[in-house]
Amino acid sequence: MSPSPGQIPQFPAVLATAFRAAPLSPLSLSLTMFSRGIARRHPALFRRLGEYSHTRFVLDPTDLPFVIVLEPNGGAPRVTLMRGPGEGAARIAGPLAALLGLVHGAYDGDALFFSRDLVVEGDTSAALALRNAIDDSELDLSEEITRYCGPMKGPLHKFFMRIEHYSGVSLTRAQEGLAW
């Protein structure tokens, strides 16, 4: 399902401003380690990329002051946050909420593309391969995060659900019949 144009939540500008001065290296390292954990638990995601398993992707959350460069590296991914446009074979741009919604199956990528809430540039076949690999893996990023939290897993999951409810941003995998 997809929202009507203009209904995709935007990252709060005040919080985005904090990222303008924040060092991106620690977050890049954390996201690389996080993505490698995902690669270990979901190896099919990276196999599904096929010929694009070594393609560099630029994910551009347009409401944040950085881009995310994803290098799958055949299942040993590297994630780098950088200011500026970044370089890659394919660029996928849209609000952070739209990008998260795609990962969690809450939004339809084709509808976002045709409504211009999502922009795809460069090698569209690479972008489509990434989208299909993510769709098939049925990732739940909040579940991936909470697996590292021991006894705090339950409370943290409830916290994510509460933020999701109040913000309208998909932080968990859409349940069958409950997608927006």
C-alpha positions as a Python dict, from the first residue, in 0.01 Angstrom:
ca = {
    (1, 'M'): (0, 0, 0),
    (2, 'S'): (117, 357, -54),
    (3, 'P'): (26, 691, 95),
    (4, 'S'): (-137, 972, -95),
    (5, 'P'): (110, 1233, -220),
    (6, 'G'): (230, 1452, 64),
    (7, 'Q'): (134, 1197, 331),
    (8, 'I'): (479, 1047, 381),
    (9, 'P'): (611, 1165, 716),
    (10, 'Q'): (921, 1385, 703),
    (11, 'F'): (1211, 1352, 943),
    (12, 'P'): (1184, 1643, 1191),
    (13, 'A'): (1398, 1931, 1062),
    (14, 'V'): (1524, 2009, 1413),
    (15, 'L'): (1663, 1655, 1449),
    (16, 'A'): (1801, 1654, 1094),
    (17, 'T'): (1996, 1970, 1181),
    (18, 'A'): (2178, 1777, 1454),
    (19, 'F'): (2321, 1549, 1185),
    (20, 'R'): (2478, 1843, 1000),
    (21, 'A'): (2758, 1872, 1255),
    (22, 'A'): (2765, 1515, 1383),
    (23, 'P'): (3057, 1295, 1281),
    (24, 'L'): (2933, 1032, 1039),
    (25, 'S'): (3217, 780, 1077),
    (26, 'P'): (3091, 619, 1401),
    (27, 'L'): (2743, 580, 1255),
    (28, 'S'): (2890, 437, 933),
    (29, 'L'): (3087, 180, 1131),
    (30, 'S'): (2780, 89, 1339),
    (31, 'L'): (2565, 49, 1028),
    (32, 'T'): (2833, -163, 861),
    (33, 'M'): (2843, -397, 1161),
    (34, 'F'): (2461, -403, 1176),
    (35, 'S'): (2437, -483, 803),
    (36, 'R'): (2692, -764, 838),
    (37, 'G'): (2475, -918, 1109),
    (38, 'I'): (2181, -899, 870),
    (39, 'A'): (2399, -1062, 602),
    (40, 'R'): (2475, -1354, 836),
    (41, 'R'): (2108, -1405, 922),
    (42, 'H'): (1974, -1338, 571),
    (43, 'P'): (2239, -1459, 325),
    (44, 'A'): (1977, -1504, 52),
    (45, 'L'): (1929, -1127, 47),
    (46, 'F'): (2279, -1081, -91),
    (47, 'R'): (2267, -1388, -316),
    (48, 'R'): (1945, -1252, -465),
    (49, 'L'): (2136, -947, -590),
    (50, 'G'): (2309, -1178, -840),
    (51, 'E'): (2524, -976, -1080),
    (52, 'Y'): (2466, -666, -864),
    (53, 'S'): (2617, -816, -548),
    (54, 'H'): (2919, -587, -588),
    (55, 'T'): (2729, -281, -710),
    (56, 'R'): (2748, 42, -514),
    (57, 'F'): (2407, 188, -426),
    (58, 'V'): (2337, 541, -302),
    (59, 'L'): (2034, 564, -76),
    (60, 'D'): (1940, 928, -34),
    (61, 'P'): (1701, 1007, 250),
    (62, 'T'): (1607, 1351, 117),
    (63, 'D'): (1501, 1482, 457),
    (64, 'L'): (1844, 1413, 613),
    (65, 'P'): (2175, 1593, 543),
    (66, 'F'): (2363, 1283, 427),
    (67, 'V'): (2341, 992, 186),
    (68, 'I'): (2390, 624, 264),
    (69, 'V'): (2629, 441, 36),
    (70, 'L'): (2567, 66, 42),
    (71, 'E'): (2828, -168, -98),
    (72, 'P'): (2695, -528, -70),
    (73, 'N'): (3042, -676, -140),
    (74, 'G'): (2899, -1020, -208),
    (75, 'G'): (2757, -1059, 143),
    (76, 'A'): (3017, -863, 344),
    (77, 'P'): (2841, -527, 319),
    (78, 'R'): (2987, -189, 391),
    (79, 'V'): (2774, 114, 473),
    (80, 'T'): (2913, 465, 454),
    (81, 'L'): (2729, 784, 542),
    (82, 'M'): (2853, 1090, 360),
    (83, 'R'): (2759, 1447, 298),
    (84, 'G'): (2710, 1536, -65),
    (85, 'P'): (2565, 1329, -347),
    (86, 'G'): (2774, 1012, -313),
    (87, 'E'): (2869, 796, -609),
    (88, 'G'): (2714, 469, -713),
    (89, 'A'): (2564, 278, -1001),
    (90, 'A'): (2212, 353, -877),
    (91, 'R'): (2064, 626, -658),
    (92, 'I'): (1733, 580, -476),
    (93, 'A'): (1604, 900, -316),
    (94, 'G'): (1303, 982, -106),
    (95, 'P'): (1208, 1070, 250),
    (96, 'L'): (1352, 839, 516),
    (97, 'A'): (999, 722, 602),
    (98, 'A'): (945, 611, 240),
    (99, 'L'): (1275, 421, 232),
    (100, 'L'): (1194, 248, 563),
    (101, 'G'): (842, 177, 442),
    (102, 'L'): (984, 2, 136),
    (103, 'V'): (1209, -216, 351),
    (104, 'H'): (919, -312, 577),
    (105, 'G'): (668, -375, 300),
    (106, 'A'): (443, -90, 411),
    (107, 'Y'): (469, 101, 80),
    (108, 'D'): (454, -10, -279),
    (109, 'G'): (772, 94, -460),
    (110, 'D'): (604, 133, -798),
    (111, 'A'): (338, 363, -654),
    (112, 'L'): (602, 573, -478),
    (113, 'F'): (802, 596, -801),
    (114, 'F'): (504, 699, -1014),
    (115, 'S'): (385, 952, -755),
    (116, 'R'): (741, 1094, -755),
    (117, 'D'): (779, 1035, -381),
    (118, 'L'): (1072, 811, -478),
    (119, 'V'): (1335, 891, -740),
    (120, 'V'): (1552, 625, -902),
    (121, 'E'): (1853, 734, -1107),
    (122, 'G'): (2134, 548, -1277),
    (123, 'D'): (2119, 173, -1332),
    (124, 'T'): (1751, 103, -1278),
    (125, 'S'): (1801, -272, -1317),
    (126, 'A'): (2044, -261, -1022),
    (127, 'A'): (1791, -62, -818),
    (128, 'L'): (1520, -314, -908),
    (129, 'A'): (1746, -603, -806),
    (130, 'L'): (1805, -436, -468),
    (131, 'R'): (1433, -377, -420),
    (132, 'N'): (1348, -738, -508),
    (133, 'A'): (1619, -874, -278),
    (134, 'I'): (1491, -666, 13),
    (135, 'D'): (1128, -754, -60),
    (136, 'D'): (1208, -1127, -68),
    (137, 'S'): (1405, -1114, 259),
    (138, 'E'): (1109, -970, 453),
    (139, 'L'): (1339, -774, 682),
    (140, 'D'): (1217, -620, 1004),
    (141, 'L'): (1480, -369, 1109),
    (142, 'S'): (1339, -322, 1458),
    (143, 'E'): (1359, -699, 1510),
    (144, 'E'): (1718, -694, 1384),
    (145, 'I'): (1803, -413, 1628),
    (146, 'T'): (1630, -563, 1932),
    (147, 'R'): (1802, -900, 1893),
    (148, 'Y'): (2112, -734, 2044),
    (149, 'C'): (1929, -595, 2346),
    (150, 'G'): (1893, -895, 2575),
    (151, 'P'): (1629, -836, 2842),
    (152, 'M'): (1552, -494, 2695),
    (153, 'K'): (1424, -654, 2373),
    (154, 'G'): (1056, -649, 2477),
    (155, 'P'): (1048, -292, 2610),
    (156, 'L'): (1248, -164, 2313),
    (157, 'H'): (1013, -339, 2069),
    (158, 'K'): (716, -171, 2244),
    (159, 'F'): (901, 160, 2220),
    (160, 'F'): (946, 114, 1842),
    (161, 'M'): (577, 28, 1807),
    (162, 'R'): (477, 340, 1999),
    (163, 'I'): (702, 563, 1786),
    (164, 'E'): (565, 397, 1474),
    (165, 'H'): (208, 460, 1590),
    (166, 'Y'): (261, 828, 1668),
    (167, 'S'): (497, 918, 1382),
    (168, 'G'): (341, 717, 1100),
    (169, 'V'): (689, 587, 1008),
    (170, 'S'): (715, 214, 942),
    (171, 'L'): (972, 87, 1192),
    (172, 'T'): (857, -276, 1185),
    (173, 'R'): (758, -527, 918),
    (174, 'A'): (402, -470, 798),
    (175, 'Q'): (179, -753, 914),
    (176, 'E'): (-51, -918, 661),
    (177, 'G'): (-367, -709, 637),
    (178, 'L'): (-226, -433, 858),
    (179, 'A'): (-23, -239, 601),
    (180, 'W'): (-106, 127, 572),
}
